[in-house]
Amino acid sequence: MSLACTGGAQPLLSHPDARREAEEFLTQFTVLYPNAVVFRTALRGAAAYQLSWFDAHLWAYAEHYGLDEIVSEDFEDGRFYGSVRARNPFLTTKP
């Protein structure tokens, strides 16, 4: 998060502001830590759904911790991966 906000020609935040925002996230959200089950689930997801290693981990966390939905442009919109539904926030719905 910090690199995405402070890099590039026109950074969105200064480094101190990005660190402060990251610290705020830690107070607002639960941190989900890796474990052997999540790792094995990611291995399974990469093979079963042909996901990249990063996407397999994202899905594995959602699957393991019981999250209903992944919001990402990198998954097929509306598809269920195990018990987790993917939603692309950049697609517009038809009237």
Protein Blocks (a to p, Z undefined) as FASTA:
>chain_A
ZZmmmgcjbdfbdfklmmmmmmmmmmmpccddddfklmmmmmmmmmmnopafklmmmmmm
mmmnopabdcdfkbcehiaehjbccddfkbccdZZ
